[in-house]
Amino acid sequence: YAIREEGGFREAVNAGPMVNSSGNEVTPFYVPQTHTLYFSSDGYAGMGGFDIFSIQGGLGVWHAPLRHLPPPLNSPANDVYFVLANDTCHGYFASNRQSAYALTEPVCSVSHPPYL
């Protein structure tokens, strides 16, 4: 992570072993209201390619467990750039899945989002 200051950013710092793996972590998205970091990684056990994970905490102080978001959010393809909308129930991500995929059931509720 890198702390933003007036005029730019400080030097990037390793987020620690609960976030950074021996693989690649990309496309971080932090939700300050819930202190939750979402990111994609190819270094943790998942479904294949880059998978989306979440963890709570901040600035190098992370709280177990690291959560692997379940299907249909993750797939054997690369799933990256996860972001939540302002209502914290709807979100978006990018994937290189071979076919279009439409969700037919909601994947979270405002009162108790299972993937946060």
C-alpha positions as CSV (number, residue, x, y, z in Angstrom):
1,Y,0.0,0.0,0.0
2,A,1.0,3.6,-0.3
3,I,-0.2,6.5,1.8
4,R,-1.5,9.5,-0.1
5,E,-0.1,12.9,0.8
6,E,-0.5,16.3,-0.6
7,G,1.5,16.3,-3.8
8,G,1.6,12.5,-4.3
9,F,2.1,9.2,-2.6
10,R,4.7,7.9,-0.2
11,E,6.8,4.9,-1.2
12,A,4.8,1.6,-1.4
13,V,5.0,-0.7,1.6
14,N,4.4,-4.5,1.7
15,A,1.0,-5.1,3.3
16,G,2.3,-8.1,5.2
17,P,2.0,-11.9,5.0
18,M,-1.8,-11.9,5.5
19,V,-2.2,-10.0,2.3
20,N,0.9,-10.4,0.2
21,S,1.6,-13.9,-1.1
22,S,4.5,-15.3,-3.1
23,G,2.3,-14.6,-6.2
24,N,0.9,-11.4,-7.5
25,E,-1.7,-9.3,-5.8
26,V,-3.5,-6.7,-8.0
27,T,-6.4,-4.3,-8.2
28,P,-7.0,-3.4,-4.5
29,F,-10.2,-1.8,-3.4
30,Y,-10.6,-0.6,0.2
31,V,-14.0,0.1,1.8
32,P,-13.3,2.5,4.8
33,Q,-16.8,2.0,6.3
34,T,-16.2,-1.7,6.9
35,H,-12.4,-1.6,7.0
36,T,-12.4,-4.2,4.2
37,L,-9.7,-4.7,1.5
38,Y,-10.7,-6.5,-1.7
39,F,-8.0,-7.6,-4.1
40,S,-7.2,-10.2,-6.6
41,S,-4.4,-12.7,-6.3
42,D,-2.9,-15.6,-8.1
43,G,-0.8,-16.6,-5.1
44,Y,-3.4,-18.2,-2.9
45,A,-5.4,-21.4,-3.4
46,G,-8.4,-20.5,-5.5
47,M,-10.4,-21.6,-8.6
48,G,-7.6,-20.7,-11.0
49,G,-6.0,-17.5,-12.5
50,F,-6.6,-14.4,-10.4
51,D,-9.3,-14.8,-7.7
52,I,-11.0,-12.1,-5.6
53,F,-10.2,-12.1,-1.8
54,S,-11.2,-9.9,1.1
55,I,-9.7,-9.2,4.5
56,Q,-10.5,-6.8,7.2
57,G,-8.1,-4.3,8.8
58,G,-5.9,-1.5,7.5
59,L,-2.4,-0.1,7.0
60,G,-0.6,-3.4,7.6
61,V,-2.8,-4.6,10.5
62,W,-5.0,-7.3,9.0
63,H,-7.4,-9.6,10.8
64,A,-7.8,-13.3,9.9
65,P,-9.4,-14.8,8.0
66,L,-8.4,-14.0,4.5
67,R,-11.7,-14.8,2.6
68,H,-11.9,-16.3,-0.9
69,L,-15.1,-14.9,-2.4
70,P,-17.2,-17.9,-3.6
71,P,-18.6,-18.6,-7.1
72,P,-20.2,-17.0,-9.0
73,L,-17.9,-14.1,-8.2
74,N,-14.8,-16.3,-8.6
75,S,-14.2,-18.7,-11.5
76,P,-11.4,-20.6,-13.2
77,A,-10.7,-17.5,-15.3
78,N,-9.1,-14.2,-14.1
79,D,-11.4,-12.3,-11.8
80,V,-10.1,-8.8,-11.1
81,Y,-11.0,-5.1,-10.3
82,F,-13.8,-5.9,-7.8
83,V,-15.5,-2.8,-6.5
84,L,-18.6,-2.2,-4.4
85,A,-21.3,0.3,-5.3
86,N,-22.3,3.0,-2.7
87,D,-25.1,0.7,-1.4
88,T,-22.4,-1.9,-0.5
89,C,-24.7,-4.6,-1.8
90,H,-24.0,-4.3,-5.5
91,G,-20.6,-4.5,-7.1
92,Y,-18.7,-5.0,-10.3
93,F,-15.6,-6.8,-11.4
94,A,-13.9,-7.7,-14.6
95,S,-13.2,-11.3,-15.8
96,N,-11.9,-13.0,-19.0
97,R,-14.5,-15.8,-18.8
98,Q,-15.2,-17.3,-22.2
99,S,-19.0,-16.8,-22.1
100,A,-21.4,-14.3,-20.7
101,Y,-22.6,-15.0,-17.2
102,A,-25.7,-13.5,-15.6
103,L,-26.5,-13.8,-11.9
104,T,-30.1,-14.9,-11.2
105,E,-30.0,-14.6,-7.4
106,P,-28.7,-11.8,-5.2
107,V,-25.3,-12.5,-3.7
108,C,-25.5,-10.3,-0.7
109,S,-28.0,-8.4,1.5
110,V,-27.5,-5.0,3.1
111,S,-28.1,-6.3,6.6
112,H,-25.5,-9.1,6.5
113,P,-23.4,-9.2,3.3
114,P,-21.8,-12.7,3.3
115,Y,-18.8,-11.7,1.1
116,L,-17.7,-8.7,3.2
